[in-house]
Amino acid sequence: MIDFKNVKKVYSNGVVALGGVDFHVDDGEFVFIVGHSGAGKSTLMKLLLREEIVTSGQVFVNNHDLTKMRNYKVPRYRRELGVVFQDFRLLPNKTVYENVAFAMRAVGTPAKKIRKRVPAILSTVNLYDKFDCFPSELSGGEKQRVALARALANNPKIIIADEPTGNIDPHMSMEIMNLLMKINRLDKTVIVVTHDQKLVDYFQKRVITLSDGKVVDDHVGGMFE
Amino acid sequence: MKKRYSLTYLIGESFKSLWRNGVMSLASVTVLMSCLIVIGGFVLIIFNINANVKNLGLMNEMVAFVDYKLTDEEIESIKTQINELDDVVEVIHVTKDEALEGLKENAGEFGDAYAELEGDENPLPDTFHVKYDDPSQASTIKYQLDHIEGIYKVNNRMQVAKTIDSIKNSISLVGIWFLGILLLVSIFVIVNTIKLAVFARRSEIEIMRYIGASGWFITLPFIFEGIIIGLLSSGVAYLIVWLIYRYIETNGMSGIDMITILPFSEINTVVLAGFVIIGVLTGIIGSCASLRKYLKA
């Protein structure tokens, strides 16, 4: 569950990034967030990850009030989210397996459980046969699948993908989107920030359109201008 | 939920990082080590001054010289009078023959030169070594000794002891200043080493933060890195101090009988413990100073 209530965010240099945003996402929903650059998508992401705090208004995620969350509780909160970035952000000196295992080790998962779970997740993203490869040996699509596997590693309730297809050729983009759909069917909320119009039109899911820091459109179905 | 982070993994990361930042790690260890050696040097000097002050009996002891040509009974009566004084703990009577023996012994192979002074030719007076327990009464005791019939001179070694004490204090003061400045330099270098290590792993740290790794999981390898720097520095510093001290013990001061040098075995635990504590603390402080922002969230 994600709930934005009249969220305003003004940066210290005076830039108004979000000027009163309201929306609600139920558990298990699949939502595209679209908008031109500067529309406030990145700020929205940062608020969701509790990297930034709202200037006014409220953000609720899974019953946590992010506006009131203490700093020391942030790491535990982030474990309820799985994040995928446009530039993958894999560790170049670790293999596919280690990249996924690293995410589990970082939250204190016992080694035994890691050994069991990593192969299963790699199978989910169809990368089991590449477990021993380094990121440099993978295509863009494969890298993004590793990133997805890593986002899934700690079994989060919400997956947030920031331009997941931005650095990938169109054919591979479909594959990534299909994977995100598959993950959504596993009962996870999926938020995809993108400006790939074709994908949005193709999948016919809920679309929230941001412009100049405001929600200008929120409906199910493709189409965004 | 109880977390079980793998300690071997975290320490392994520290060693990897130290190795990757070879030059800076070496600089940290060298600076901290120099700092510890200087501290160690000052502490050892002060230990030895203390030991020598004690050995020479400079504290709480006076020597009273008795007039020549006194009869044994008169000398005996002087001893009784001194014994009756307040605060006097012990009176040792050193006869002139004993005093001459002492001189001969000190002269070693040239001792025979004193042979012709033996017997009636002995120019040395009988002396009383007066020990007392309260240093603040020293001047009173000296005054009383001066007024006993038959004592012509009282040597109060308090003055020497005081001088040595003030020398010791100035050495300590200089030592503390050195210590402070060098520790600051050490912390500064360690902070930079750790910052470089953090920079080298910034993408990893960013990912860890998004994944929800706790602050401790992120920072512990760097803190271990600081501890390892501290341990290495103290180990090497101890070795160097030990070698220098052993050299001085065997070669340097053996010619001077007046000065005794404490055997290293008597002080090595204090030195080692001090080095390890200061080294590790400096390492931890350095790491934490460069990691403040990551410890927050």
HADDOCK unambig.tbl for C-alpha pairs under 7 A between the chains (distance, minus, plus):
assign (segid A and resid 71 and name CA) (segid B and resid 296 and name CA) 6.57 0.50 0.50
assign (segid A and resid 71 and name CA) (segid B and resid 297 and name CA) 5.45 0.50 0.50
assign (segid A and resid 72 and name CA) (segid B and resid 296 and name CA) 6.99 0.50 0.50
assign (segid A and resid 72 and name CA) (segid B and resid 297 and name CA) 5.98 0.50 0.50
assign (segid A and resid 74 and name CA) (segid B and resid 297 and name CA) 6.50 0.50 0.50
assign (segid A and resid 75 and name CA) (segid B and resid 209 and name CA) 6.93 0.50 0.50
assign (segid A and resid 75 and name CA) (segid B and resid 212 and name CA) 4.00 0.50 0.50
assign (segid A and resid 75 and name CA) (segid B and resid 213 and name CA) 5.73 0.50 0.50
assign (segid A and resid 75 and name CA) (segid B and resid 214 and name CA) 5.38 0.50 0.50
assign (segid A and resid 75 and name CA) (segid B and resid 297 and name CA) 6.89 0.50 0.50
assign (segid A and resid 76 and name CA) (segid B and resid 212 and name CA) 5.82 0.50 0.50
assign (segid A and resid 78 and name CA) (segid B and resid 210 and name CA) 6.49 0.50 0.50
assign (segid A and resid 78 and name CA) (segid B and resid 211 and name CA) 6.22 0.50 0.50
assign (segid A and resid 78 and name CA) (segid B and resid 212 and name CA) 4.74 0.50 0.50
assign (segid A and resid 79 and name CA) (segid B and resid 211 and name CA) 5.99 0.50 0.50
assign (segid A and resid 79 and name CA) (segid B and resid 212 and name CA) 5.00 0.50 0.50
assign (segid A and resid 91 and name CA) (segid B and resid 204 and name CA) 6.58 0.50 0.50
assign (segid A and resid 103 and name CA) (segid B and resid 211 and name CA) 6.31 0.50 0.50
assign (segid A and resid 106 and name CA) (segid B and resid 208 and name CA) 6.56 0.50 0.50
assign (segid A and resid 106 and name CA) (segid B and resid 213 and name CA) 4.96 0.50 0.50
assign (segid A and resid 106 and name CA) (segid B and resid 217 and name CA) 6.68 0.50 0.50
assign (segid A and resid 107 and name CA) (segid B and resid 212 and name CA) 6.63 0.50 0.50
assign (segid A and resid 107 and name CA) (segid B and resid 213 and name CA) 5.05 0.50 0.50
assign (segid A and resid 108 and name CA) (segid B and resid 3 and name CA) 5.22 0.50 0.50
assign (segid A and resid 108 and name CA) (segid B and resid 4 and name CA) 5.40 0.50 0.50
assign (segid A and resid 108 and name CA) (segid B and resid 5 and name CA) 4.90 0.50 0.50
assign (segid A and resid 110 and name CA) (segid B and resid 4 and name CA) 6.70 0.50 0.50
